[in-house]
């Protein structure tokens, strides 16, 4: 990154340029949050499950839900959809599971099974 591209925090909101920590990066659809909170009723646990899955999606893992025909969704919305559609389940003991025997999520668990 060039030094000229660095925007001080106090000027970031005035520059008109989107920031990685601005509303566009963190907004989630409230309807999805509400639906997912019915399945994972503890807000801190829901946050942890969504955060972990967003991290995996950002690392290049593929979504476990069909996104065909859906308007552009953020990574957090995709994670919430995966919870709503039962692709990721909260086990109640503080861990998330995608149905694999070891309770982990994503491609790493599939590689272990082979």
C-alpha positions as CSV (number, residue, x, y, z in Angstrom):
1,X,0.0,0.0,0.0
2,X,1.4,3.4,-1.0
3,X,1.8,6.0,1.7
4,X,-0.6,8.3,-0.2
5,X,-3.4,5.7,0.1
6,X,-3.3,5.7,3.9
7,X,-6.2,7.7,5.4
8,X,-5.9,8.9,9.0
9,X,-8.9,7.8,11.1
10,X,-10.1,11.3,11.8
11,X,-10.3,11.9,8.0
12,X,-11.7,8.6,6.9
13,X,-15.4,9.5,7.3
14,X,-14.8,12.8,5.5
15,X,-13.0,11.4,2.5
16,X,-16.0,9.8,0.9
17,X,-14.0,6.6,0.4
18,X,-15.4,3.4,2.0
19,X,-13.5,2.1,4.9
20,X,-13.2,-1.6,5.8
21,X,-14.8,-0.9,9.2
22,X,-17.6,1.3,7.9
23,X,-21.3,0.5,7.7
24,X,-21.0,-1.2,4.3
25,X,-18.6,-3.8,5.7
26,X,-20.6,-4.6,8.8
27,X,-24.3,-4.2,8.0
28,X,-26.3,-7.4,8.3
29,X,-29.9,-7.9,7.3
30,X,-31.9,-7.6,10.5
31,X,-34.5,-10.3,9.3
32,X,-31.7,-12.8,9.0
33,X,-30.3,-11.9,12.4
34,X,-33.7,-12.4,13.9
35,X,-34.3,-15.8,12.2
36,X,-30.8,-17.0,13.2
37,X,-31.3,-15.8,16.8
38,X,-34.3,-18.2,17.1
39,X,-31.9,-21.1,16.4
40,X,-29.0,-19.8,18.5
41,X,-30.7,-17.8,21.2
42,X,-27.6,-16.7,23.1
43,X,-26.3,-13.5,21.3
44,X,-22.6,-14.0,22.3
45,X,-22.7,-17.5,20.8
46,X,-24.4,-16.3,17.7
47,X,-21.8,-13.7,17.2
48,X,-19.0,-16.2,17.7
49,X,-20.5,-18.7,15.2
50,X,-21.1,-16.0,12.6
51,X,-17.6,-14.5,13.2
52,X,-15.9,-17.9,12.8
53,X,-17.8,-18.6,9.6
54,X,-17.1,-15.2,8.1
55,X,-13.4,-15.7,8.8
56,X,-13.6,-19.0,6.9
57,X,-15.5,-17.4,4.0
58,X,-12.9,-14.6,3.8
59,X,-10.2,-17.3,3.6
60,X,-11.8,-18.7,0.5
61,X,-14.2,-21.4,1.7
62,X,-17.3,-21.9,-0.4
63,X,-20.7,-21.0,0.9
64,X,-22.8,-24.0,1.9
65,X,-26.0,-22.4,0.7
66,X,-27.2,-21.7,-2.9
67,X,-26.8,-18.1,-3.6
68,X,-28.3,-18.2,-7.1
69,X,-30.9,-15.6,-7.6
70,X,-30.2,-13.8,-4.3
71,X,-29.2,-10.2,-4.3
72,X,-25.6,-9.6,-3.3
73,X,-25.1,-10.7,0.3
74,X,-22.2,-9.9,2.7
75,X,-20.2,-12.7,4.3
76,X,-22.1,-12.3,7.6
77,X,-25.4,-12.6,5.7
78,X,-24.2,-15.8,4.1
79,X,-23.2,-17.2,7.5
80,X,-26.6,-16.3,8.9
81,X,-28.3,-18.0,6.0
82,X,-26.2,-21.1,6.6
83,X,-27.4,-21.2,10.2
84,X,-31.0,-20.6,9.2
85,X,-30.9,-23.4,6.6
86,X,-29.4,-25.8,9.0
87,X,-26.0,-26.0,7.4
88,X,-24.3,-24.9,10.6
89,X,-25.9,-25.9,13.9
90,X,-25.1,-24.8,17.4
91,X,-24.6,-27.8,19.6
92,X,-25.4,-26.0,22.9
93,X,-22.0,-26.8,24.4
94,X,-20.4,-23.7,22.8
95,X,-19.4,-25.2,19.5
96,X,-20.7,-25.0,16.0
97,X,-21.1,-28.0,13.8
98,X,-21.9,-28.6,10.1
99,X,-22.9,-32.2,10.7
100,X,-19.4,-33.6,10.6
101,X,-18.3,-36.1,13.2
102,X,-15.5,-33.9,14.6
103,X,-17.8,-30.9,15.0
104,X,-15.6,-28.6,12.8
105,X,-17.0,-26.6,9.9
106,X,-15.9,-26.3,6.3
107,X,-13.4,-28.0,4.0
108,X,-11.0,-29.1,6.8
109,X,-13.5,-31.5,8.2
110,X,-14.2,-32.9,4.8
111,X,-10.5,-33.5,4.2
112,X,-10.2,-35.4,7.5
113,X,-13.0,-37.8,6.6
114,X,-11.2,-39.0,3.4
